[in-house]
């Protein structure tokens, strides 16, 4: 039983991507209560306990795969089922060498990435990571910390979510991750009135990013 946490009701997966929940309710002692208009909903479960992981109703890992519930009548009972999750571990390398420090963020879909809705995140320590996820397929955004700041890429050494090789989580899983090789880029930045004295530069692989 999920003793505490939250349940979020969405009328569509587009609403989920837009952060537009039809209802957000707290779980108390394993129970929830929601007032919702009649209709169909997909439900995301955010447990506070260690007995389950963030997942969609009926232990699914994405909105598209979530079982739909039908709400109607003056009152009804609907049991919701979260995923207990499975352990995922692995080694993160770059240029064939373990990455000392960074993070790995797991997304069930690229749409989840664009909506900033990760399924889980793990810190990299001495090349290794571990976390618990609902079974399913994931794409992994890798952040590598170094002397020149933070460098991002996707697993399988690619620059975009669409180009990343998905990993499949099913039972306890070992998934070794590969970060993209990076290059040092230097130069000046200027405007029509001269060189910029200070500020920040952001680089994007695609305009969709």
Secondary structure, DSSP 8 states (H G I E B T S, - for coil): ---EEEEEEESSHHHHHTT--SEEEEEETTB------SEEEEEEEEESSTT-BSEETTTBSSTTTS--EEE-SS--------B--EEEEEEEEETTEE-SEEEEEEESSHHHHHTT--SEEEEEETTEEEEEE-SEEEEEEEEEEETTEEEEEETTTBSSTTTS--EEE-SSEE--EE-----------EETTEE--S------SSS--
